[in-house]
């Protein structure tokens, strides 16, 4: 996935003279995950810019750049490092178009490597998507594999409004996949059925798609056909595909890595409860992270949603 | 441009509390009368009167806004009474292509770029028509809370440099804003990348009820510039000519590739923080009286007359005209229809998501499955 992201970034820089990359250690170093490896050498240090270690400052600066017509793509080094920039994103970036009565937008992409499962230190494993999907004016998008990373990143750069583009860093070097030479932008709001099924739907996104797919394999061995829906868009949710899942399968389990309270899974459950109660054969169940700081890494596997946890929820929904 | 022909202010009102605060501030109005008149007469033709007119307009706007708030036509309003000099100078010292990044205290600077005064007044009246056209005037939306505008101005200015466009950005703030992290990050970044930006900090000694001494141990805010590796300048915020010279000099340095400047326009908040504020709760009203003599319009008026650049009645007429132009502005505020909630919801994103479609704004917001 990380190579696909690098290629998509190169494609954007080559096609769009107003696009530029900013972030910590993204230049000569190519970023701590090497997503931008070689890009400064190829496009120059005016297009691939190393910033001081100050997220509020450089995210604020990116807002100013986007205001005057540049197309900054900002890399935040790790998930929790976005917190200092929270005010600039939620109190400034997300409100800009509204502050112009809809007339002007901020073409700004924030790339945010996120999530656990990589044996990283504290505050390198958070999943803060709910924060941004709750605050108005921001779109939140999360790919699950190399191809969706390239296609969604391209779409994010053309959206015209700020996009929080969250990259499940645990997937950076897993799940190799053939990708096109040139990415084409995909629909920024569309979820994708990555595995068909009619007995149950597992809704997942980011690194949890892989977990859901593995669980679906095991369910298939039991004769249960589980659909896996990769959400991709966290805000807005793909309402039609979620309602279709309810209508077609009557049972839904939502898997998220983030803490449970007020999470994406809760929003999916609320949507189905309000709009698809008639179709539901079981309550919508959640398999989530815990309402506690993400554990230090010796315990992270116990806190992350796992195949057995997803299976337990799926079987509870089937047996309801 | 006689940018250098300014002295250092001795013009501290006798007995004013913290009078030391004005020390080292550049001044024109504090010069000896002959020098002062010579400076004014040396300005480009018409500039002194233009500055005065801009100040008169800003004063008229501010007075009208306070009246409209008292009448209940607009909501709470942050008066800038006493800051007309530094604000007028900031707009006139720049070119029209330069970007401004105001806070709520500079709500009217956009009207000095020909935006109708109704627009910022509508904002305080709670109407979305109050959002001015950002691209047309090259003025960012006002920032609330303070200091968030600093990094944005740096980014815009830095972008101008990357594109070799030759314009500069100016960000406003007050003494309180210099305590915020965004101020530090913006100053640091601006200096590192040599962004063509001017940080214009009006140190009026009060952030609502918090005095400067509780804000920082560095009472001369301009000295903070040294820590970032950029020039720091102190100027009398009540002195439109000194402000003009300092801002012009900083902007031209930025334009020529000389990087950012921190300007501390020092003075005193002559009025309350806003219409909902009662300063007698936290500061000595006697201090207000001492500083009242620094009121900038009167000082400018006397200097112009003394320099022979205008007759008193001409200046009085300029002020009356400014007030007349704004007299009926309140009536015009009700002429602009309020957009529907549906229209407002449609203004948040370029491509409005389903969550904000009209049928989602009123209960029942759900739909039963067909």
Interface residues (C-beta under 8 A of the other chain):
Chain A: X20 X46 X51 X52 X54 X56 X57 X58 X59 X60 X61 X62 X63 X64 X65 X66 X67 X68 X69 X70 X72 X84 X87 X88 X91 X92 X96 X97 X98 X99 X100 X101 X102 X103 X104 X105 X136 X137 X139 X159 X160 X161 X189 X235 X236 X239 X243 X246 X247 X274 X275 X276 X278 X279
Chain B: X99 X101 X128 X129 X131 X133 X134 X135 X140 X141 X143 X145 X148 X150 X151 X152 X153 X154 X155 X156 X157 X158 X159 X160 X162 X163 X169 X181 X182 X185 X186 X188 X189 X192 X339 X344 X346 X347 X348 X349 X350 X351 X353 X354 X355 X365 X366 X367 X368 X369
